[in-house]
Amino acid sequence: MNNFTYQCPTKVIFGKNSIKEIKNEIPKNAKVLAIFGGGSVKSNGVYEQVTQALEGFFVREFWGVEPNPRLETCQKALNLIKEHEIDFLLSVGGGSVLDATKFIAAAAKFDGEIWDIVGLRAKFSNALPLGCVMTLPATGSEMNCASVISNGALKIKKSFKNPLIYPRFSIIDPQTTFSLPLRQLRNGIVDTFVHVLEQYATQDLSTDVQDGFCLSVLKAVIQNAKALESEPQNYDVRANLCWAATCALNGWVSLGCVQDWSSHAIGHELSAAYGIDHGLSLAVVTTRLLRYNIKFKSTKLAKMGRELFALNGDEMSVAMACTHKIEEFFASTGIATSLAELELDKFEVAEQISNRFKERNLVAGEHANIDYKAVRQILLEC
């Protein structure tokens, strides 16, 4: 097991009717900018709960954060911050809204070209404090210090991290997920699952606790995704999916481990180039990438295959069968798992995304072997 240091300052407030706790978590004299997505929170009661909890506070609202949040949208929010001397940000929505809020928090205090925060991963030493109301189980952004932002002009989607953008608090009420469209739930389920795989299916470093935690989260996702089909109004099913999404990317499952993130690297390029939902891009890419790197991942995948899917046989055959079980699980949620299902030509996609890797000299993966040639080969299998 590798050495590690872990600290997470985020206060998590989880459960039914917890949105009202906002009023106890934001400083009373704060000037708040509440940041929203497309408006679904106005139809499911979340907006009303948030506004009631913010009564007595100085509040301004910013609307319009899109899936795969864009630099151009975030820039508009910065104008409001400057105009009203905002000193606290509140994200209300899913992971995209929170990713945008994190970037805005950093950009509001950044002296320089704000895209450098992402594009060059420029260091910064100050950021606005932020909190969140999470309404979609997917990204795990509610308990980490990472953000992913897209630059529309450059057609680049990229992540950055900094401890200053940990949410001060995150409120997770699973009841807010009852009104979500099926498409968003499918994306969230796949996103959660792949987050764990990116941290689990790498080198075997005798991380028994972390491996057990990974497999526990994955098992919970599979079981509750299945239950969601037959019991869509079951609160506990929603609660387990919400907490699984948080635990998948709050750092716990990867402590002392080697991480991959090459499925995300390719998926981000697909989203940037074609506007594909993040979870959907991962459903298309992940199992093909696992097979491409099967010789490096066979031990962990075989363990997963035996413990999660009751597979038997030698290590390599069980590992390969495990990748097919994963693909079957993705398909069982109703999400597309191939470029053909998206009506995209695999040759055109492989060429374009491969060129994007080549032009920027991108290399991904725990063994740094996912270069533009590998990307082309993987996408041709998609």
C-alpha positions in Angstrom: 0.0 0.0 0.0 1.3 3.4 -0.9 1.7 6.2 1.7 -1.2 8.6 1.9 -2.5 11.7 3.7 -6.2 12.3 3.9 -8.3 15.2 5.0 -11.7 16.3 4.0 -13.2 19.4 5.6 -16.7 19.1 4.1 -19.6 18.7 6.5 -22.2 16.3 5.0 -25.8 16.8 6.0 -27.7 13.7 4.7 -31.4 12.8 4.8 -35.0 13.7 4.5 -35.9 17.4 4.8 -32.3 18.5 5.3 -32.4 21.5 3.0 -33.7 23.7 5.7 -30.3 23.3 7.4 -28.8 25.8 5.0 -29.7 28.6 7.3 -27.4 27.2 10.0 -24.4 26.7 7.7 -24.0 30.1 6.0 -22.6 33.0 7.9 -25.5 35.4 8.8 -23.9 38.4 7.2 -22.9 36.7 4.0 -23.8 38.0 0.6 -24.9 34.8 -1.2 -25.0 33.9 -4.9 -27.2 30.9 -5.4 -26.2 29.0 -8.6 -28.7 26.8 -10.5 -28.9 24.8 -13.6 -31.8 24.8 -16.1 -34.7 25.3 -13.8 -35.9 21.8 -12.8 -35.6 22.7 -9.1 -38.5 25.1 -9.6 -40.8 22.2 -10.4 -39.7 19.7 -7.8 -39.9 21.9 -4.7 -36.2 22.3 -4.1 -36.1 25.9 -5.1 -38.9 26.7 -2.7 -37.1 24.9 0.2 -33.9 26.7 -0.6 -35.5 30.2 -0.8 -37.3 29.6 2.5 -34.0 28.5 4.1 -32.3 31.7 2.8 -34.9 34.1 4.1 -33.1 37.0 5.8 -29.9 36.6 3.8 -28.7 38.9 1.0 -29.2 36.6 -2.0 -28.8 36.9 -5.7 -29.4 34.1 -8.2 -27.6 32.9 -11.3 -29.3 30.4 -13.6 -28.2 28.4 -16.7 -25.4 26.1 -15.8 -25.5 23.4 -18.4 -24.4 19.7 -18.3 -20.6 19.8 -19.0 -20.5 23.3 -17.6 -18.8 25.8 -19.8 -16.2 28.5 -19.1 -18.4 31.0 -21.0 -21.3 30.4 -18.6 -19.1 30.7 -15.5 -17.8 34.1 -16.8 -21.3 35.5 -16.6 -21.6 34.5 -12.9 -18.4 36.4 -12.2 -20.0 39.6 -13.3 -22.8 39.2 -10.6 -20.2 38.5 -8.0 -18.3 41.7 -8.7 -21.5 43.8 -9.0 -23.0 42.7 -5.7 -19.7 42.0 -3.7 -20.7 38.4 -3.2 -18.7 36.5 -0.6 -20.4 33.1 -0.4 -21.6 30.7 -3.2 -24.4 28.1 -2.9 -24.7 25.4 -5.6 -28.2 24.0 -6.0 -28.4 21.1 -8.4 -26.3 18.2 -9.7 -22.6 17.8 -10.2 -22.4 20.1 -13.2 -23.8 23.0 -11.2 -21.3 22.2 -8.3 -18.3 21.9 -10.7 -19.2 25.3 -12.1 -19.6 26.8 -8.6 -16.2 25.5 -7.6 -14.6 27.0 -10.7 -16.4 30.3 -10.1 -15.2 30.3 -6.5 -11.6 30.0 -7.7 -12.0 32.4 -10.6 -13.5 35.1 -8.5 -10.3 35.5 -6.6 -7.8 34.6 -9.4 -5.5 37.3 -10.7 -5.0 36.3 -14.3 -6.6 34.5 -17.2 -9.2 32.4 -15.5 -9.0 29.5 -18.1 -5.5 29.0 -16.8 -7.0 27.5 -13.6 -8.1 24.6 -15.7 -6.1 24.6 -18.9 -2.7 25.1 -17.2 -3.9 24.0 -13.7 -2.5 27.3 -12.4 -2.0 27.5 -8.7 -4.2 29.8 -6.6 -4.2 30.7 -3.0 -7.7 32.1 -2.4 -11.2 31.2 -3.3 -14.8 32.1 -2.3 -16.3 29.8 0.3 -19.1 27.6 -1.0 -21.7 25.1 0.0 -24.1 22.9 -2.0 -27.5 21.3 -2.1 -27.0 18.1 -4.2 -29.9 16.9 -6.2 -28.4 14.1 -8.4 -26.4 11.1 -7.4 -23.5 10.9 -9.8 -20.3 12.9 -9.7 -19.3 12.8 -6.0 -18.3 16.5 -6.3 -20.2 17.2 -3.0 -17.3 15.8 -1.0 -14.2 16.4 -3.0 -12.0 19.3 -4.2 -12.2 18.6 -7.9 -14.1 20.3 -10.8 -14.4 19.7 -14.5 -15.0 22.6 -16.9 -15.5 22.8 -20.7 -14.1 25.5 -22.9 -16.5 25.9 -25.8 -14.2 27.9 -28.0 -11.3 25.4 -27.7 -13.6 22.3 -27.4 -11.7 21.1 -24.4 -13.1 19.5 -21.3 -10.6 19.3 -18.4 -10.5 18.9 -14.6 -8.6 20.6 -11.8 -8.2 20.2 -8.1 -7.5 22.4 -5.1 -8.3 22.0 -1.4 -9.7 25.6 -1.4 -12.7 24.4 -3.4 -14.0 21.8 -1.0 -17.6 22.6 -0.1 -17.9 23.9 3.4 -21.1 21.8 3.6 -23.0 19.5 1.4 -26.7 18.8 1.9 -28.0 15.5 0.3 -31.7 14.9 0.5 -32.5 11.7 -1.5 -36.1 12.9 -1.9 -34.9 15.5 -4.4 -34.1 12.7 -6.8 -37.7 11.5 -7.2 -38.4 13.9 -10.0 -35.3 13.3 -12.0 -35.6 12.1 -15.6 -34.6 8.5 -16.2 -31.7 9.6 -18.5 -30.1 11.5 -15.6 -30.4 8.6 -13.2 -28.8 6.2 -15.8 -25.9 8.6 -16.3 -25.4 9.0 -12.6 -25.4 5.2 -12.0 -22.8 4.7 -14.7 -20.7 7.7 -13.5 -20.7 6.4 -10.0 -19.7 2.9 -11.1 -16.9 4.0 -13.3 -15.5 6.4 -10.6 -14.9 3.3 -8.5 -13.5 1.3 -11.4 -11.0 4.0 -12.2 -9.6 3.7 -8.6 -10.0 0.0 -8.2 -9.1 -1.8 -11.4 -5.4 -0.9 -11.4 -2.4 -2.5 -9.7 -2.9 -4.8 -6.8 -1.1 -3.2 -3.9 -2.6 -5.3 -1.1 -5.1 -2.6 -0.2 -7.6 -5.0 1.4 -9.8 -2.4 3.1 -10.0 -0.1 0.1 -10.7 -3.1 -2.2 -13.5 -4.2 0.1 -14.9 -0.7 0.2 -14.8 -0.5 -3.7 -16.6 -3.8 -4.1 -19.2 -2.8 -1.5 -20.0 0.4 -3.3 -20.2 -1.4 -6.6 -22.5 -4.0 -5.2 -24.7 -1.4 -3.7 -24.9 0.4 -7.1 -25.8 -2.8 -8.9 -28.4 -3.8 -6.4 -30.1 -0.5 -6.1 -30.0 0.2 -9.8 -32.0 -3.0 -10.3 -34.3 -2.1 -7.5 -34.9 1.3 -9.0 -36.6 -0.3 -12.0 -39.2 -2.1 -9.8 -39.4 0.3 -6.9 -38.9 3.8 -8.3 -40.5 5.5 -5.2 -38.4 3.6 -2.6 -36.6 6.2 -0.5 -33.9 3.7 0.7 -33.0 2.8 -2.9 -32.5 6.5 -3.7 -30.6 7.1 -0.4 -28.2 4.2 -1.2 -27.5 5.5 -4.7 -26.9 9.0 -3.3 -24.4 7.8 -0.7 -22.7 5.4 -3.1 -22.1 8.3 -5.5 -20.6 10.4 -2.7 -18.4 7.5 -1.4 -17.2 6.7 -4.9 -15.3 9.9 -5.3 -14.6 11.4 -1.8 -11.2 9.8 -1.6 -11.9 6.9 0.7 -11.7 4.1 -1.9 -8.4 5.2 -3.4 -6.2 5.8 -0.4 -2.8 4.2 -0.9 -3.9 2.9 -4.3 -2.8 3.6 -7.9 -5.5 5.4 -10.0 -6.3 5.2 -13.7 -8.8 7.8 -15.1 -8.1 7.0 -18.8 -11.8 6.2 -19.4 -12.6 9.7 -18.1 -9.9 11.2 -20.3 -11.4 9.7 -23.4 -14.9 10.4 -22.2 -14.2 14.0 -21.7 -13.0 14.3 -25.2 -16.2 12.7 -26.5 -18.3 15.1 -24.5 -16.3 18.1 -25.7 -16.4 17.1 -29.3 -19.9 15.7 -29.6 -21.8 17.0 -26.6 -22.4 13.5 -25.3 -23.6 13.2 -21.7 -20.7 12.3 -19.3 -22.2 9.1 -18.0 -23.0 8.0 -21.5 -19.5 8.6 -22.8 -18.2 6.4 -19.9 -20.7 3.6 -20.7 -19.4 3.5 -24.3 -15.6 3.6 -23.5 -15.0 1.9 -20.1 -15.3 -1.8 -20.9 -13.4 -1.5 -24.1 -10.6 0.3 -22.3 -10.5 -2.4 -19.6 -10.1 -5.1 -22.3 -7.4 -3.1 -24.0 -5.4 -3.0 -20.7 -6.6 -6.4 -19.4 -3.0 -7.7 -18.8 -2.5 -4.9 -16.2 -5.9 -5.2 -14.6 -6.6 -8.9 -14.6 -5.9 -9.5 -10.9 -8.3 -6.8 -9.7 -11.0 -7.6 -12.3 -10.8 -11.3 -11.5 -11.3 -10.6 -7.9 -14.3 -8.4 -8.8 -15.7 -11.0 -11.1 -15.6 -13.7 -8.4 -16.9 -11.6 -5.6 -19.6 -9.5 -7.5 -20.6 -11.8 -10.3 -19.8 -15.3 -8.9 -17.6 -16.1 -11.9 -15.3 -19.1 -12.0 -12.1 -20.0 -13.9 -8.5 -18.9 -14.3 -7.6 -15.2 -13.6 -7.5 -14.0 -17.2 -10.7 -15.6 -18.3 -12.6 -14.4 -15.2 -11.2 -10.9 -15.7 -12.3 -10.8 -19.3 -15.8 -12.2 -18.4 -16.0 -9.5 -15.7 -15.7 -6.8 -18.3 -18.7 -8.3 -20.2 -20.7 -8.4 -17.0 -20.0 -4.8 -16.4 -21.2 -4.0 -19.9 -24.3 -6.1 -19.4 -25.0 -4.1 -16.2 -24.6 -0.8 -18.0 -27.0 -2.0 -20.7 -29.5 -3.2 -18.1 -30.0 0.4 -16.9 -31.1 1.3 -20.4 -28.1 3.4 -21.3 -26.4 3.1 -24.7 -23.1 1.2 -24.7 -21.8 1.7 -28.2 -21.2 4.4 -30.8 -23.5 2.7 -33.2 -26.4 3.2 -30.7 -25.6 6.9 -30.7 -25.6 6.9 -34.5 -21.9 7.9 -34.6 -19.5 6.5 -37.1 -16.7 4.7 -35.1 -14.1 5.5 -37.8 -14.8 9.2 -37.8 -15.0 9.3 -33.9 -11.8 7.3 -33.5 -9.9 9.6 -35.9 -11.1 12.8 -34.4 -10.6 11.9 -30.7 -7.2 10.2 -31.5 -6.1 13.4 -33.2 -7.2 15.5 -30.2 -4.9 13.4 -28.1 -2.1 13.6 -30.6 -2.4 17.4 -31.1 -2.1 18.1 -27.3 0.3 15.2 -26.6 -2.1 13.7 -24.1 -1.2 10.4 -22.5 -3.5 8.7 -19.9 -3.7 5.6 -17.7 -1.9 4.3 -14.7 0.9 2.9 -17.0 0.9 6.0 -19.2 0.2 3.8 -22.2 -3.1 5.3 -23.4 -1.7 7.6 -26.2 -3.4 8.7 -29.4 -2.7 5.3 -31.0 -4.3 3.4 -28.1 -7.3 5.8 -28.1 -7.9 5.1 -31.8 -7.8 1.3 -31.2 -10.1 1.5 -28.2 -12.7 3.7 -30.0 -12.7 1.4 -33.0 -13.9 -1.3 -30.5 -16.7 1.0 -29.2 
